């Protein structure tokens, strides 16, 4: 079967100081039926997937270019999100089976179960662009907005909008969409709020455009079993909390403000 991701990282993660060392920490993972032992490992460690699709590389490159104007940047973010959500939903969605009448006869069919919508949680404001096409990919979704800002001096997150439910239904599948996983403060605060509402780590997938080692380190320590899907992993974060080389401020560039 085809490759799911050429860069798949199961954490016990050690902080990497350069991109060469970081890339050597990843291995090729192919799609196959997981054994009981492999499932146990997956539940115990965080997994990071960088899908190898050429379109993902293309849209990341468009996002990186400082000359990309805001409307094209926002469209590139939405297209990247579409591809990453598609990859993240592989072998993850609840299915129902049955039979239908086709023009030529009776056919056995499978549908995504509409009774179990996937919860989409974009982290405002940049997450709105990355999650723009989620409802066009997944047949049944509910969107819950979460607004978190980062203090430019302390780099600590502050929650200014919380539209999460008091509790999620048992077994809920949750996609958390945050374009930049840099220092990890915002994504960790978001996941803690979600877990407080009854969602297991294994039922959460994080979608990001770019990720960096500090955020991945924190996530691996706090959320074993979590899956992260990202367009690329960059080697470092600067003293202002921006990923390098990254793509700048995803919110500012998406909305032009």
N, C-alpha and C positions, 0 to 999 in steps of 0.2 A: 504494500500500500504506500501512498505518497507520504512524504515528510510532512509532519505538522510544523516543526520548527527546527532550524539548524542551530539555534542558540537556546538551549533549555537549561536552566540553572536550578538545581535542587539545593536549597540552603540548609545547612550549616555553611554560612557565608562568611568569608574573611575579607576585611576591607582591602581593596586593591588600589595601588598607588599609580598605576599607569594603564593605558588602554591595552597594551600588549598582554600584560599579565591578566587583565580582566577577560579578554577574549579567549585566552587559553583555559579559562575556568569553565567554558561551556562545551557541551558535547552535542552531537547530533542525536535527535530522538525521532524514531519512526512510529507511525501509528500502528498499533496492534492491540489485541486483547490483553489487558493487564492481568498478571497473575495476582494471587492473594498477597504475595510478598511485595510486589510492586505497588499494589494499592495501599498497603500499610506504609510504605516509604512515602508515597504521595500525601497521605494523611498527616504524616509527621513533619514534613518539610514544605517550605514555600517553594513553588515552582514559577519560573519566569520563562515566558515564551516570546521569542522574536520571530514571527512568521517570515518565511523566506520569499514571499511573493514580490515580484518586480514592481508591482504597483505601489506596494508599501514603501519600498525604497524610493520610488519616484516622488511620492507625496511628501515624504520626510525631507527630501532634497528641496522641493519647492518651499516648504516651511522654513528651512534653514536660511534661504537666500534673503539677505537684508533688503534687497530691491523688490521683493514680492509685495505688491500693494494689498491693502486690507481686504478688499472683496475676494481676491484670488487666494489670499492666505486663509480666509475663513472657509472658502470652498475646499481647499486642500485639506484643512483640518477635518471637515465633514466627511470627505472621501476616505481619509485615513481611518477615521472612526468607523465608517461602514465596514471596511475590510477587517479591522481588528475585532469588531463585534461579531462579524461572521465567523472568524476563527475561534473566538472564545465560546461561541454557542455550539460548536461541534461536539456531538456526543454528550450534550448537557441538558437538552430540553426534554420535557416529559412528552411522551407520544401516546396516541390512541390508535388502535387498529380497527379495521372493519372491511366491508365490501361495498363497492358502488357499481352502478351500471354505467359502463362506458358506451360510446356509440357502437362498439364491436363486441361487447360482451361484459361479463361480470369480472371485476378486477379487485384483488386484495390491495388495500391502501393503508397508508399511515399518515396521520395528521398530528401536528403539534397540538397538545391539549390546551384549548382556550380557557379552561377552568383554572389554570395555574399560570397567570401572567408573570413575566419576568419584571422585577422591579428595576427601573433605570434611575440611578441617582447621579445626575451631573453636579459636580462641584462648581458653583458659580464663581466667576462668570465664564471663564474660559471653557469649562466643561460643557456649556451649552453648544458650542460649535462642534466639539468632538462627538457629542451625542445626537447631533441633528438628525441623522438618518436611522437612528435606532428603531423607531416604530415602522420604518419601511422594510427592515430586515426581519424583525421578529413579529409574528402575527398577533401576539397578545402581550401587551406591556402596560405597566403603570409607571408614571414618572413622578418622582419625589425630589424636590429641589432642596439643595443644601448650600447655604452661602457661608463661606469661610474666607476671611481676609488674613493677611500675614503682616505683622508689624515689621516695618523696614529696618528698624534698629535691632530688635531682639530676635526677629524671625519666628516669633511664636504666633500660633494661629488664634483667631478670635471668631467665634460663631456669631453671625449677624442675621441668619435666616435658617430656620429649621422646619421643614415641611414633612419630616418623617412621621410615619404613624406611631402610635404609642407602642404597638407590637406588630411584628410581621407574622403572617400565618405560618404555622409549622411547615418546614420544608421549603420555604420561599427561596427562590433563586434571585440573586442580587448582582447587578452590574454597577460598579462604582466608576464613574468616568471623570478622570482628573488628568489633564494633558501633561503636566509637568510633575514628575516625582523627583524632587530635588533634595531638600533637607529631610523630608519625610514628615514634618510636623502636621501639615494639612491632611494628608491621607491617613495618618495614624489617628488623628482626632475624628475624622469621618468614620473610620471603621469601628472605633470604640463606640460611637453613638449607635451604629447599626447593630453591633453585637449586643449592646444593652437592650435592644428591642427583639432579641430572641433568634438571631441568625448565626449559624455556625460558620467557622472559617471556610469549611469545604464548600459552602453554598454561596460564597462571595467570589466574584472575579473583578479584578481591577483592570481598567482600560486606560492606557496612557500613550501619548505621542512620543515622549522621551523620558527615560529613567536614568538615575545616577546611583552610584554605590551607597551614599549615606541613607537615602530613602529605602533602598532595598535591604540594607542591613537592619534598619529598624523594623521593617515589615516582617523580615524573617524571624526576628527575635520575639515579636509580639503576636504574630498570627500564623502559626504553623498550619499547613494545609491550604493556605491561600494560593490562588493562581493569579499571576499578573501577565497581561498581554500588552506589549509595548512595541512601538515602531523601531526604536533603537535604544541602545544603552550607551551613554556617554561616560567618559572616565572620571569627571570631577565636578565639583561645585565650588564657585568662588566665595569670597568672604561676604558678599551681599546676598548669598543664597540662590544665585542663578547657575543653571547647568552650563558647563563649558564643553564643547562649543555651543550646544543647545540651539535655541531658536529665538532667544529674547523673551519678552513678556508675552505669553500666549494670549492673555486677555486683551491687552492693549492692541496687539497686532490683529486680533480677530475683529475687533469692533472699532478700531481707529480712534480710540479715546484713552 
